[in-house]
């Protein structure tokens, strides 16, 4: 069973990528709405992520930042996670994997909670964080 899932996962990701590339989540009802925003009227840390994926696939970094500013450092951190080992092997470096450090989960949680709170403030410049 796991062997089939490993084969199907890249295909599923590719199909989702095509859907997000072709269709704009802000324009189509195919994409789900944020339940937290629908229930409370406040933005969650993930609000705007679907539009950010669409913008990233179109290389529209300003659109990504406008949709969900936290998406940019998240993509960079995930990219570092997958690139640090090949970089270490290729260039004989000793870059650490920051995801396996002791306080990394707490730091990430703190950043997400701080982003969650500040993007719901209506005071400039925090109002720029709203999608």
C-alpha positions in Angstrom: 0.0 0.0 0.0 2.7 2.5 0.9 4.6 1.8 -2.4 1.5 2.9 -4.3 1.1 6.0 -2.2 4.7 7.0 -2.8 4.1 6.7 -6.6 0.8 8.6 -6.5 2.0 11.5 -4.2 4.1 13.2 -6.9 1.3 12.8 -9.4 -1.2 14.3 -7.0 1.1 17.2 -6.2 1.6 17.8 -9.9 -2.1 17.8 -10.6 -2.8 20.2 -7.7 0.0 22.4 -9.0 -1.6 22.5 -12.5 -5.0 23.3 -10.9 -3.5 26.1 -8.8 -1.6 27.4 -11.9 -4.6 27.5 -14.2 -7.3 28.6 -11.8 -7.1 31.7 -9.6 -8.4 30.7 -6.1 -9.7 34.3 -5.7 -11.9 33.9 -8.8 -13.3 30.4 -8.6 -15.7 28.6 -6.1 -13.8 25.3 -6.6 -11.5 26.3 -3.8 -12.6 26.0 -0.1 -13.1 29.1 2.0 -11.3 29.5 5.3 -13.6 28.1 8.0 -12.0 30.2 10.7 -12.6 33.5 8.8 -16.1 32.4 7.9 -17.0 31.6 11.5 -15.3 34.6 13.2 -14.5 37.3 10.7 -10.8 37.2 11.7 -7.9 36.1 9.5 -6.1 32.9 10.5 -2.3 32.5 9.7 -3.2 30.5 6.6 -5.7 32.9 5.1 -4.6 33.8 1.6 -2.3 30.8 1.2 -4.2 29.5 -1.8 -3.8 32.8 -3.6 -0.2 32.8 -2.5 0.4 29.4 -4.1 -1.2 30.7 -7.3 1.0 33.8 -7.2 4.2 31.7 -6.5 3.5 29.4 -9.4 3.2 32.6 -11.6 6.4 34.0 -10.0 4.4 36.9 -8.7 6.3 37.5 -5.4 4.5 40.8 -4.7 1.2 38.9 -5.1 2.5 36.2 -2.7 3.4 38.8 -0.1 0.1 40.6 -0.5 -1.9 37.3 -0.1 0.0 35.9 2.9 3.3 37.4 3.9 4.3 34.5 6.1 4.2 32.2 3.0 7.5 33.6 1.8 9.7 32.7 4.8 7.8 29.4 5.1 8.7 28.4 1.5 12.3 29.5 2.1 12.6 27.5 5.3 11.1 24.4 3.6 13.4 24.9 0.7 16.4 25.1 3.0 15.2 21.9 4.8 15.4 20.0 1.5 18.5 21.7 0.1 20.8 21.7 3.1 21.9 18.1 2.8 22.8 18.3 -1.0 24.6 21.6 -0.3 26.6 20.0 2.5 27.5 17.0 0.3 28.3 19.0 -2.8 30.3 21.8 -1.3 31.6 20.0 1.8 29.8 22.3 4.1 28.4 21.6 7.6 25.1 23.5 7.5 22.8 22.4 10.3 19.2 21.4 9.7 17.4 24.1 11.6 14.2 22.0 11.8 15.9 19.6 14.2 17.2 22.1 16.7 15.7 22.1 20.2 13.8 25.4 20.2 12.8 25.6 16.5 9.2 24.4 17.1 8.7 27.0 19.8 10.2 29.7 17.6 8.0 28.8 14.7 4.9 28.6 17.0 5.7 32.1 18.3 6.1 33.6 14.9 2.8 32.1 13.7 0.9 33.3 16.7 2.4 36.8 16.5 1.6 36.9 12.7 -2.0 35.7 13.5 -2.5 38.5 16.0 -0.8 41.3 14.1 -2.6 40.5 10.8 -5.9 41.1 12.5 -5.0 44.6 13.8 -6.5 47.5 11.8 -3.7 49.8 12.6 -1.1 50.7 10.0 1.4 49.0 9.2 -0.2 45.8 10.6 -3.2 46.2 8.4 -0.9 45.5 5.4 -0.6 41.9 6.7 -4.3 41.2 6.0 -5.0 39.3 2.7 
